[in-house]
Amino acid sequence: MDRHKEHPETLDTSAEESPTLDQARRQIQHYGLDADPQAVLVAVRLMAAGARLGQATEVHFSRFGLSTGRYRLLADLEDSDGEKSPSRLAAGLGVSRATVTGLVDALEKEGLVLRRPSAQDGRGAVVVLTARGARRLRELAPDHFRRLQAMVAELSVAERTVFLDLLSRVTRGIGALTEP
C-alpha cells in the first residue's frame, strides 16, 4: 500500500504537481516572454519545495526546543571543536552578525552556549558550546538523522548522487535572483 495513502498527513501532494508545465507555458505566453517553460517550472517548484522544507524543518527542530537557526549554530560550534568567533559563525551560517547575536543570546539563556574572551584576541569574544549544548545535540541526533534518512528514502544511492550534483549546480545559480 502507498505509504502516503496510509498516512495522508505526511504529504500534501497538491503542492507537488503545481504549477504544471502548461500553466508555466500560459504564464510565459501571457507576458509575451521568450523563456523556457520547463526551466521556469523547475525553479518555481524548487522555490515551493524550499518553502515547504523550511516550514517542516522548523516543526522538526521545535520538538527539541530549538529553531533551525539555533540548531545550525550549535552544530557549527560542535564541528568547530566547540568554539568559534561570532563573525566566523555568521560567515559559516550565511547570516548576518546581528542574526548570530540574537541566536547566541537565546542559546546562552538556555545554557547551551556561553561567550568568553578570545584567547587569541583579547578584544574579541568567542562563542563556546557548553556541556549542556553538546548533550542536547547528542540527544536529538538519533531522531534527527533517522528523519533525514526517511526524507530521502525514495531515492536510490545513484539518484542521491545525481541529486547532490544537481543541487550544487542549482545553488550556484541562486545569485540570479539577487543580483542587481
N, C-alpha and C positions, 0 to 999 in steps of 0.2 A: 504494500500500500504506500502511496505517495506520502512522505512524512509531512508535507505541507497540508494535506487534507486531514491527516491525523491531528495536527496541531496548527490550525489556521492562524492562531495568534502570532506564530513565529515569523510570518511573512505576509506583507501586503503586496500581492502580485500586481495590483492595478498600476502601481508606480513603476514596475519593472519594464513594461512594454509601452510606456508613454513618455514622450510623444512617439508617434510612428514615423517611419520613413516618408509616408505620404503626407503627413502633417508638416514635416520639415520641408518637403518639396513645395507644398502650398504656401508656407510662410515665405520662403525664398522668392517664389514667383510673385506673391502679393507685393513684396517690396521691390520687385524688379531687379533682383541681385544676381550676380554671377558667382554662386557659391556651390560647393559640393554638399548636397543634402545629407549624404552619409557621414561626412566629416562633422557637419553641424550636429547631426543626431548623436554621434559618439560623444561629442563634447557636452551636449545638453544632458545626456543620460549620465555621463561621468559626474557632472556637477550635482545632479539629483542624487546619485549614489553617495557622493561625498557628504551631502547634507544629511541624508538618512544615516550614514555611518557615524557622523558626528553626534547626532541625537542618540543613537544606540550606545555609543561609547560613553556618553555622559551617564546614561542609565546604568551601564555596566560598572563604572567606577564608583557610582554613588552607593552601590552595595557595600563598598569598603570605606565609606565615609570620605571619599576623595572626588575630585573633579579630574577630567582628563589632564588639564594643565598641572595640577598638583602631582598626579601620578608620574607624568613625564619628567617633572623636576626631580622627584625622588629617585626615579630610575636613572636619570642622568648623573645624579650625585653618586649613586651606587656604582655606576660604570666608571666613575672618575675617582675611584678609591675613597669615596666618602666625603670629598670636599672639592669646592670649586668657587671661583670668584663670581659675583653676580653678573659681571659683563660677559664672562665665558659661558655662564648658564644661558643668558639671553641669546648669545650667538648660536649656541648649540641647539636651543629650542626654537630658534627662528622667531623670537618675540622681542618686544621692547624691554629695556631695562626697568621701566615702570611696571610692566606686567610681572617681571620676575620679583620685584619688590613686593607687590601685592600677594603673589603666591607664597613667597618666603614668610611674609607677615602672618598669613593664615596657618602655614605649616608650623611656624615657630610657636604660635599659640597652642597648638595641639601637642607640642613637644616632639615633633617628628624631625625638625631641623633646628639648628642654632647658628647664630652668627658669632664669629670671633675674629680678632685682628689677624691679618695675614702675617705669617712668619717670614715671608719673602718681601713684603712691602708693608712696613709698619703703619702707613697711612690708610691702606686698603683693608677690606674685610673679606672673609671667605664664608661660604655657607657650608655647614657641616651636617651630614646625615647622622642623626642620633641612633642609639641602640633601639629606641622605640620605633623610629622610622624604618630601620632595617628589618625589624620584626614585622611591621605592617606589610612591607614588600614580600617577605617570606611567607606570611600567612595568606596573602592573596594570590601568590604565584600558581598554586595548583589549579584553582578555578579559572584564573585569568588565562593561562596557557591552554587549558582544556577548551575554553570557549573560543580562543583564537583558532585553534585547530579545527573546531567544529564549523567555524565561519567559512573556511575554505575547503571543507571536506569533500565537496562535489568536484573539486579539481584534482586531476592526477598530478603526479610529480612533474611530468613533462609539461602539463598545462601551467603549473605554478611557475616553472622556469620561464616559459614564454611570457606569462603574465608579469613577472618581475621585470623582464626586459622591456615589455610594452609600457609598463607603469613608469619605469625610469625615463623612457623617451617622452611620454606624455608630460611627466613632471617637468622636464626641461623646457617644455612649451608653455608652461603656466604663465610665464612672464608676458606672453602676448596679451593677456587680459589686463595687465597693469602698466605696460609701457605707454609713454605719452604718445 
